[in-house]
Amino acid sequence: MSTPFYVSPQQVMADRAEYARKGVARGRALVVLQYADGIVFVAENPSRALHKVSEIYDRIAFAATGKYNEYENLRIGGTRYADLRGYTYDREDVTAQGLANLYAQTLGTIFSSAAEKPYEVELLVAEVGESGAEDEIYRLPHDGSIIDEHGSVAVGGNAEQIGSYLKQRHRDDMPLGEALRLAVAALGRDSGGGEVRELTADQLEVAVLDRTRPQQRKFKRILGRQLARLLDDGARTPAAPEPSPGSEGDASGGETD
């Protein structure tokens, strides 16, 4: 009788993590930025029907990259959780932190289960507060861990380089147009740090959680002429100079749904 082939638990988990990371890396990137009046979501997504950014509840939004069918199931589950909790208790009891904990439990259970493959997704859950200091952004990788983010965050595709570019240039007090143009410039940077792609409004999905909206629901999509105007405003004003190569903080330089 032959000896069964043995693989250590550490190696099994490492292989599952590598599998999920590669799946997420094939997805088109998206970024989330705080700006003066709220939080803006910008995703490279030419589809008008399959959304990467969606409303969950009054002040909460969801964004994801990776396999569409997997993160869409998670979005639907999160919306049901929020509606049920808000109806059973109070609307104020629905929070981004509670939703992030729910997603963490779901992703963690799937990742550690030998019966199914890990989800190839990375999630962002954000809640806009009464002020910028009260905004909350949570990033959830494939293994269900929760990372509390602030200012700017990128997931999917070339997230590491995009995130580095954003952190060097982002300010929490940016107006919406400036924050949007920074996000688009970051998404247009290729993995080699060389040529920069110029993304158009037709290639973008943009939404905001706007704390200044008088409505209880703060989520709003930026579409059509409004999006084109915000992008074009930057072309009419001189661009800020890039950091010199020797200056401090200088940086060099496929979606499955």
N, C-alpha and C positions, 0 to 999 in steps of 0.2 A: 504493500500500500504506500503510495507516494505521500510525502509530507505536504500539507496544504501551503500554498504560497502566502507568506505573511507580509503585510504592509502595516507599518506603525500608524497609530492614530494621528500623530503629528504630520506624517506624510500625506495621509488621506485629506486632512483639513487644508494643508498647503496646496494640494492639487485642486481641491474644490475652489479655494480662494483664487488661484491663478486662472481657472476656467471662467469664473464670474468676472474677474478684472478684464480679461481679454474681450468678453462679450460687451461690457460697458464701454471699453475703449473704442469699439467699432461704431458706437453711436455718435451722432453729431453733438457737439458741445452746447451747453447753455450756461448762462451766468445770471446771478442775482446780485443786485447792488442796492444798498441804501442810498437814498437821495434826500433832498431837503424836506419833501412832503410825504415821504413814504418809502416803498420798496418797489423796484422795477425788475421784471423778469424779461430776459432777452434770450431767445433760442433760435438757432439756425434750423428752420423748419419750413420748407416750401409747401407743405401740405396745408390746405385750408380746412380739412375735415378731421385729421388726426392731430389732436392737440397734445403738446408736451407740457403746457401750463394750463391749470384749471383752478376755478374757485372751489373751495371746500365749505366755507362758512362765512359769516359776516366779515371778519377781519383776517381770515386765514386763506392762504393759497397753497397749491401743490404744484411742484414741477419735477420732472423726471427725465432720465435718458436711459437708453438700453433697449430691451425688447418691449415693444408697444403693448402686446397682449398681457404681459406680466405686470407692467406698471399701471395699466388701465384697470386691471382687477383690483390692485391695491387702492387706486384712487376711488373706485366705486365703494369699496369697503370702508374707506375713511369717510366718505360723504354720508354713508348710512349711519356710521358711528356718531358723527357730529349731529345729524338730524335727530337721532333717537335720544342722545344725551341732552340736546337743547330742548327737546319737547318734554322729556321726563323730568328734568331738573330746571335749569335756567339757561338762557342763551349765554350768559357770562361764564358758565361752567365749561363751555367748549373752548379749549385752548390749544395752541400749537404744540405745547409741551405734552399734553395728554395724547394728542394725535401722533406725535413722534414716538411716544412710548408704545402705543399700539402697533405702529409699523415696525418698531424695533423687535417686539415680541414675535411678530409674524415672520419677519425676515430671518431672525435668529433661529427660530424653530425649523424653518425650511433649510437653512444653511447647515444645520447640525444633523439633519435627518439623512440617513443613508438610503432611504426609500425613494428619494426624488432628487433631481439636480438642483443646485442653488439658483436663485433668481439672478438673471443678468441685468440688474437695474441699479441705479443710484438715485436716491430721492432727495428732494429739498422741500421742507415745510416751513412756511414763514407766516408770521403774524405781525401786523402793523399796530403800534401802540399810539398813545396820545402824543408822544414825543419820540424823537429818534432814539433816546436812551432806553425806551421801553420796547423797541422793535425786537423781535426774536426771529432767528434763522437757524434751522437745524438741518444738518446734512446726515443722511443715513446711507452708508455703503451697503453692499450686498450681504454682509454678515450680520447686520442688525445693530451694529454699534451706532451711538449717537454722538455727533460732533456739534458743539455749539459754536456757530460762526458769527462774525460781526463785520460789517463794512461791505465786503465783496466775497463771493465764492463762485467757483466754476466746477462743473462736473461733466463727465463724458469726454470723448475725443481727446484732445490735447490739453486736458484740464490743468496740468501742472504748469505749463508755460503760460497759458492764458491767465491763471490765477496769479502768477508772479507779475505779469504785465499790469494786471488790475491793481494789485496791492501797492505798486509804486506810484500810481497815478490817481487813485480814487480818493475822494473826500466825501464825508458824510453830508456836507452842506451843499453839494452840487445841485443845480437845478435839473429838472427832468431831462431837458434836451442834451445837456452836457453829459449826464450820466449815460443816456442812451447811446450817444455817439462814442463814448469810451468803450461801452460794452461791444458795440459793433466792430470797432477797431480791434479789440482783443480777440473777438471770434474770427476775424479775418486773417490772423497770423497763422502761418502754416507751421508744421511740426519742425521744420528745419531752421526756422528763424530767418529765412531769406525773404522771398517775395511775399507780399501781403495781398490777400484777396480782397476785393471790394464788394461787400455784400449789399444787395439792394433791398428795398422794402418788401418785394415779392418773395424774398428768401428768408424773411424773418417772421417770428411770432413774438409779439410784445404785449405785455400786460403789466398793470400796476396795482398795488394796494395803496390807495391815496387817502391819507388820514384827513385831508381837507374836504372830502366829499360830504355833503350834508346827509346823504343816505346812510342807513345802518350798514348796508353792504358796501365795502370799500374797494372791491375788486372791479377792475375795468380793463377791457382790451383796447389797445391802441392800434387802430386800423387805418387803411386807406390814406386819405388826404392828410389826416392829423399825423400819422407816422411819417409820411413823405416830407411834410413840412418840418418836423422835428429833425429829420436827417439832413434836409437841405439847408437849414439855418446854419449848420456848422460849416458848410461849404462857402458861405458868404463872409465868414469871419476868419482872420488869420489863425492858422493852427499854432498851438503852443509848441515851442521848440523841444525837440527830443533831448534827453540828458546826454551830455558828451560822453564818449567812451571811457574817459578817465574819472568821471564824476561818481560820487557815492550813490549806490543803488542802481547802477546801470545794469540792464539785462540784455542778453543777446536775443539779438534778434527780437465705418459707414453705418449711419444709423440703420437699425434692423427693423424699424417700423415704416 
